[in-house]
Amino acid sequence: MRRSNMTYKLYQLKFVSSHFGAGNLEFSESTFSADRLFSALVLEAIKSGKLDEWMQLSQSDDFVLSDAFPYYFSPFLPKPIGYPTFDKLDQNKDAITLRQEAKKTKKLQYIEYSMFSDFLNGESIENENYSVQMSVTKNRPNEDGGLFQVGIWLPSNESVSLYVIANQTPLFDDLMGSLQYSGLGGKRTSGYGGFELQILDLPTELAERLTLESKSPVMTLTTCLPIDGELEMAMDGANYLLKKSSGFAFSQSVSENFRKQDLFRFKAGSTFQQTFKGQIVDVRPEDFPHPVWNYAKALFYRLEE
């Protein structure tokens, strides 16, 4: 197994409220994928004159980011797709009980890390209520139809936050420290998206299971895409969901907004028989004056001992 020469840390983000849009202004997702954070860090790097340094770091083999997941006294991980395997289910339970537990499992999105091993071994896990979705009415003064609805995400209590995993470097720490004041997500001019940053050590077992290279079953912690030469291998025996990335590219160099190239990636929680590299993809529109980067490199969690 290849080992990184950089230390993984848990970057805790304590939001008051935020809007993580998914194509609908009236709805906010409760977490965000690594490409959203990466794009925000690109902007922070541009403001501080460190774009070249940031791109060099982020494109290095060792550096990886995870998606954001809930943190409620301890980290949560995404539900691994295709697990628990059939052989782990208690066959002594009656069919009705097994169906009820299967319905609970289907609704799960994230699992508290202390219960993750139990889940893999077939234990029934209840969903945690760690967030609140609500819609807020906003007004554009002096415009016809100026009222509009914005979906926002709120933590269910002051102990709830989000976190990402990344390799700690001075540059990454500086950019994250700056980003907490700029904010993350949409509608930042309305006061959403600011957060308080804390850098924490990972639980020891979780840190030991993070990997970039393994020939045993793994779960991706990043919404990611293998390089072309690895795609067929990655899909062999995989259990996955796909996520479409689209939207518009913005640039001070052009007066119009152009639609980025669509990109389909494996969602965090997808499981594979071995790791792959992933990539940072240029999704710029045709004839656009500069690259538009979509972060799709992968950090993995080993599912077996």
C-alpha positions in Angstrom: 0.0 0.0 0.0 1.3 3.4 -1.0 1.5 5.7 2.0 1.3 9.5 1.9 4.1 11.5 3.3 1.6 14.1 4.5 -0.6 13.8 7.6 -4.3 13.4 7.3 -6.3 15.8 9.5 -10.0 16.3 10.2 -11.1 19.9 9.2 -14.2 20.7 11.2 -16.5 23.4 9.7 -19.1 24.8 12.1 -21.7 26.6 10.1 -24.6 28.7 11.5 -26.5 28.4 8.2 -25.6 27.6 4.6 -27.0 27.1 1.1 -25.5 24.1 -0.8 -27.5 24.3 -4.0 -28.2 21.4 -6.3 -29.8 23.2 -9.2 -32.8 24.3 -7.2 -32.6 27.6 -5.2 -35.4 26.5 -2.9 -33.5 23.4 -1.7 -30.2 23.0 0.1 -28.2 19.8 0.5 -27.0 19.1 4.0 -23.4 18.4 2.9 -21.2 19.2 -0.1 -18.7 17.3 -2.4 -15.0 18.0 -2.6 -15.3 19.8 -6.0 -17.3 22.6 -4.3 -14.6 23.1 -1.7 -11.9 22.8 -4.3 -13.5 25.6 -6.4 -13.8 27.9 -3.4 -10.2 27.3 -2.5 -9.1 28.1 -6.1 -10.8 31.5 -5.6 -9.0 32.0 -2.3 -5.7 31.1 -3.9 -6.3 33.7 -6.7 -7.0 36.4 -4.1 -3.8 35.7 -2.3 -1.7 35.3 -5.4 -1.0 31.6 -4.7 -3.0 29.9 -7.5 0.1 28.2 -9.1 1.2 26.9 -5.7 -2.3 25.6 -4.9 -2.7 23.8 -8.3 0.8 22.2 -7.9 -0.2 20.9 -4.4 -3.6 19.7 -5.4 -2.4 17.9 -8.5 0.4 16.1 -6.6 -0.1 12.3 -6.1 -0.3 12.4 -2.3 -2.8 15.3 -1.8 -6.4 14.3 -1.6 -9.7 15.8 -0.2 -12.8 14.0 1.0 -16.3 15.2 0.6 -18.0 16.8 3.6 -19.7 14.6 6.1 -21.6 15.2 9.4 -19.8 15.5 12.6 -21.9 15.1 15.8 -19.5 14.4 18.7 -17.7 12.1 16.3 -17.3 11.8 12.6 -19.9 10.1 10.3 -19.1 8.3 7.1 -21.2 7.7 4.1 -23.3 4.5 3.9 -21.2 2.0 1.9 -23.2 1.0 -1.2 -23.7 -2.8 -1.4 -23.2 -3.3 2.3 -23.8 -5.1 4.5 -23.4 -8.2 2.3 -26.0 -10.9 2.4 -23.8 -13.3 4.4 -23.6 -10.8 7.2 -27.4 -10.6 7.8 -28.8 -12.6 10.6 -30.7 -15.4 8.8 -32.4 -16.4 12.1 -34.6 -13.3 11.9 -38.0 -13.6 10.3 -38.7 -12.2 6.8 -40.8 -9.3 8.2 -38.0 -8.2 10.5 -35.4 -8.4 7.7 -37.6 -6.3 5.4 -38.1 -3.7 8.2 -34.4 -3.5 8.7 -33.7 -3.2 5.0 -36.1 -0.2 4.8 -34.1 1.5 7.6 -30.9 0.8 5.8 -32.2 2.2 2.6 -33.0 5.5 4.3 -29.5 5.8 5.8 -27.1 8.3 4.3 -24.4 8.5 6.9 -23.3 6.3 9.8 -21.5 7.3 13.0 -18.0 6.0 12.8 -18.2 4.2 16.1 -21.1 2.1 14.7 -19.6 1.6 11.2 -18.1 -1.8 11.9 -21.4 -2.9 13.4 -23.2 -1.9 10.2 -20.8 -3.8 8.0 -21.4 -6.8 10.2 -25.2 -6.7 9.6 -26.4 -4.7 12.6 -29.5 -2.5 12.1 -28.6 1.2 12.5 -31.1 4.1 13.1 -30.8 7.3 11.1 -29.4 10.3 13.0 -31.2 13.7 12.8 -28.3 16.1 12.5 -29.7 18.8 10.3 -32.7 21.0 9.6 -33.9 22.0 6.1 -36.0 25.2 5.8 -36.9 27.8 3.3 -36.4 31.5 3.8 -38.1 34.3 1.9 -35.8 36.9 0.5 -36.6 40.2 -1.3 -34.9 42.0 -4.3 -35.9 45.6 -3.7 -37.2 47.7 -6.6 -37.8 44.6 -8.8 -41.1 43.1 -10.0 -41.6 39.8 -8.4 -38.7 40.6 -6.1 -39.7 37.9 -3.4 -38.0 34.6 -3.8 -37.4 31.5 -1.6 -33.9 30.2 -0.6 -33.4 26.7 0.9 -30.9 26.7 3.7 -29.3 24.0 5.9 -29.1 24.5 9.6 -27.4 22.2 12.2 -30.0 20.6 14.5 -28.0 21.8 17.5 -24.8 23.6 18.3 -22.9 20.4 18.5 -23.5 19.5 14.9 -20.9 20.5 12.2 -19.5 19.2 9.0 -15.9 18.0 8.3 -13.6 17.1 5.5 -10.4 15.0 5.5 -7.3 16.3 3.8 -3.5 16.2 4.0 -2.3 19.0 6.2 0.0 21.5 4.6 0.7 25.2 5.5 -0.9 26.3 2.3 -4.1 24.3 2.7 -4.4 25.5 6.3 -4.0 29.1 5.2 -6.6 28.8 2.4 -9.1 27.1 4.7 -8.5 29.8 7.3 -9.2 32.5 4.8 -12.3 30.6 3.4 -14.1 30.6 6.7 -14.6 34.3 6.4 -15.3 34.4 2.7 -17.9 31.6 3.1 -18.8 28.4 1.2 -21.8 27.7 -0.9 -24.4 29.9 -2.4 -26.0 33.2 -1.3 -23.0 34.3 0.7 -24.0 38.0 0.2 -27.2 37.1 2.2 -25.0 36.0 5.1 -24.9 32.2 4.5 -21.9 30.0 4.3 -19.5 31.4 6.9 -18.0 28.9 9.3 -15.7 28.4 12.2 -12.7 26.2 11.4 -11.0 23.7 13.7 -8.3 21.3 12.8 -8.5 18.0 14.7 -6.7 14.7 14.8 -8.6 11.8 13.2 -9.7 8.8 15.3 -6.7 6.4 15.1 -8.6 3.5 13.5 -10.2 5.8 10.9 -6.8 7.3 10.0 -5.3 3.8 9.7 -8.0 2.8 7.2 -7.5 5.7 4.9 -5.7 4.7 1.7 -4.7 5.7 -1.8 -3.6 2.3 -3.0 -5.1 -1.1 -2.0 -6.1 -4.3 -3.7 -8.8 -5.1 -1.2 -12.4 -3.8 -1.0 -12.7 0.0 -0.4 -15.2 2.8 -0.2 -14.6 6.2 -1.7 -14.8 9.2 0.6 -14.7 11.5 -2.4 -17.1 12.0 -5.3 -14.6 11.0 -7.9 -13.7 9.7 -11.4 -11.0 7.3 -12.5 -8.6 8.2 -15.3 -9.7 6.7 -18.6 -7.3 3.8 -18.4 -8.6 2.7 -15.0 -12.4 3.0 -15.6 -13.1 -0.5 -16.7 -11.0 -2.0 -13.9 -12.8 0.3 -11.4 -16.2 -0.8 -12.4 -15.4 -4.6 -12.2 -17.4 -5.8 -9.1 -18.2 -2.2 -8.0 -21.4 -1.0 -6.3 -21.9 2.7 -7.1 -24.2 5.7 -7.7 -23.4 8.4 -10.2 -23.6 12.1 -9.7 -23.9 14.6 -12.5 -21.9 17.8 -12.3 -23.1 20.7 -14.5 -23.7 24.4 -14.3 -22.2 27.6 -15.6 -18.6 28.8 -15.8 -17.9 32.4 -14.7 -14.9 34.5 -15.7 -13.9 38.1 -15.6 -12.5 37.6 -19.1 -15.9 37.1 -20.8 -19.2 39.0 -20.6 -21.5 36.0 -20.8 -21.9 32.8 -18.7 -21.3 29.6 -20.6 -22.4 26.1 -19.6 -19.6 23.8 -18.4 -19.2 20.4 -19.8 -21.3 17.8 -18.0 -19.3 15.3 -15.9 -20.6 12.1 -14.3 -18.7 10.9 -11.2 -19.0 8.1 -8.6 -20.6 9.4 -5.5 -18.9 9.1 -2.1 -20.0 5.8 -0.5 -19.5 3.9 -3.8 -17.5 0.7 -3.2 -14.9 -1.0 -5.3 -12.7 -4.0 -5.3 -9.5 -1.9 -5.5 -8.4 1.7 -5.6 -7.8 4.0 -8.5 -6.2 7.4 -8.9 -8.9 9.8 -9.9 -8.3 13.1 -11.5 -8.9 16.9 -11.7 -10.9 17.4 -14.8 -11.0 20.5 -17.0 -14.7 21.1 -17.8 -14.3 24.5 -19.5 -16.9 25.3 -22.2 -15.7 25.2 -25.8 -13.4 28.2 -26.6 -13.4 29.4 -22.9 -10.3 31.5 -22.1 -9.0 29.4 -19.2 -9.4 26.0 -17.4 -12.4 25.3 -15.2 -11.4 22.6 -12.8 -13.6 19.9 -11.3 -12.0 18.0 -8.5 -12.5 14.2 -8.9 -9.5 12.6 -7.2 -10.2 9.9 -4.7 -9.5 9.2 -1.0 -10.5 5.6 0.0 -11.5 3.8 3.2 -10.5 0.2 3.5 -13.6 -2.0 4.3 -11.8 -5.1 5.4 -9.1 -5.9 8.0 
